[in-house]
Amino acid sequence: MADVFEKFRGLIPSSLLPRKKGGDSFVGVDIGGGFIKVVQLGKKNGRVTLETYGEIALGPVAGLEVGQATNLPVAKLVEAMNDLFHEANVTSRDIIFSIPLTSTLLTTIEMPDLGEAKLKEMIPIEARKYIPTSISEVSLSHWVVPRVTRTYVDPDKAKDNTIPKVDVLLAVVYNDVLEKYNDIAQQVGATSVSFEIEIFSTIRSTLGQGTALTMLLDIGAANTKVALVEEGVVRSSHLISAGSQDVTLALAHAKGIPMIKAEEVKREFGLPGDPNDGAIAEITRLATDRIFAEADRILAQYQRDERVAVTKVILSGGGSLMKGMLDLAQKSFETTVVYGDPFSKVDAPAVLEPLLKEAGPEFAVALGLVLRKF
């Protein structure tokens, strides 16, 4: 397992982070395609405090390279989690799991404003229009979301004054996904377990209190999540089936090199490329362009439909840390682009601040999960 922890080792100077025996501590677990990431938080003197964090690469567990996306069975995920918990000295077993956006349906629907009790009766019936399977195979949640208070009102929507309407955010999760995570939780000795769709965790850990339109771009190994947030509420979410792994695959194929070498080239040179090999920059840019082109299309459509302009783009996810990604994002969206800084929301030793700021985008989901408990 030594190479599995290659990226993890050294992240946490053990002498600098306090150690507790659970109890008042909670741990967020983000099982992605390429890595499992964990963050444990507790409270000290009334303030939320970072107790430990870490990650483990899943590629080597599946016989692949670090950074490659996997689809591991429960037994292998449990093995990896136990190793990570031991290596990072995770003491809490009060676990919050992230549910991948790929395993959910998240959409906003318009419903008659007939009160919460009536909505609960109507939602399962209305949900059948959106779910490509039996309603008995999924779990449903819904939230009535507040209308945006900006001044523009779509004239076509304004014409219908017969029945008041409300926007309802509908979240659908497949029951077999919940069963899988419950099985993992049981096998790692969880004392309590809860779940949250990953995009909500990222929003909690990276967005501030602003009300203006913000786009969240979470670049993972296998895919990229897009969320458009106004006044603290998800107004639109999308999944792009491309991620940082696509860059590695493109380099390996175009240059005829092994995946492990392609991953090293990607991490060393990124979008600027190798000064001694001009093809690297072109290959990397072409593989990345798909992500930004699709995200830009989604953003442009929302801005056009809602007559509103984006004020900020926040990058998160391990794939966003590739060299040159911030510059490309700024050129693509022509607005302020920043990295998410989730660790700024918790107390940690000052000496770790530069390291935590750099690692932050990768741990946005895991940290956001635990903040829910506080």
BELTAHU-V49544 format. One record per helix or strand. SS is the DSSP state (H for helix, E for strand). FROM is the first residue (numbers start at 1). TO is the last residue. Records with the same first field share a line. If there is no record, write none. Layout:
SS=FROM-TO, FROM-TO
This chain:
H=2-5, 60-62, 74-88, 101-103, 116-127, 135-137, 155-158, 175-187, 198-206, 244-255, 259-272, 278-306, 318-321, 325-333, 342-345, 350-371
E=26-31, 35-44, 47-57, 94-99, 104-112, 138-145, 165-174, 192-197, 214-219, 224-230, 233-240, 274-274, 277-277, 312-316, 336-339, 347-347
